[in-house]
Amino acid sequence: MPGFVGAVQIITLSSSGTFNVGDVFQLHPVSSSKVFAGAGSFNTGDQIAVTNHYSATNTYDSDTLDQGIMFTL
C-alpha cells in the first residue's frame, strides 16, 4: 500500500547502512572484511597486563582471492 512521506533529513548514514523511504520487498545489505592482528590485540576489560616479548603477525596470504559474497538472498 503506497504511503506519503513528508520531509526527511538524514544527518549521517554508515557505510554499511541502508535507508529506504517507501515500499520495499527485501533489504539485504552485505559486507566482508579481513583482519590481521598481533598478540594481545583484542583484549578487553579493566586492568589488563599483557607482556609480549616477541610478536610478529603473519600477513602473507598465498591465495589471490578469498571466498566472495555472491548469490546471497
Phi, psi and omega in degrees: 000121180295149177227162177255131182245135179281206181294137180233130177238123178252117180277311180210149178217125184292166184293336179253014182275163178230131179237129182222136173234119179115193182288141179211143178269311183208133173248130184215075177287140183226141177216164180213150178207162177231133185237131171247127181217143181271189182295133178076017185284323186254026177284133177229155178132182181263139174055054177269132177244113181243128178242115178241104181289321178217123181223125176223127180263123179279109180254013179286125180237104189289331179277150183276332181231140172263175180297126181272170175260102182225151174057039178268133179234000000 
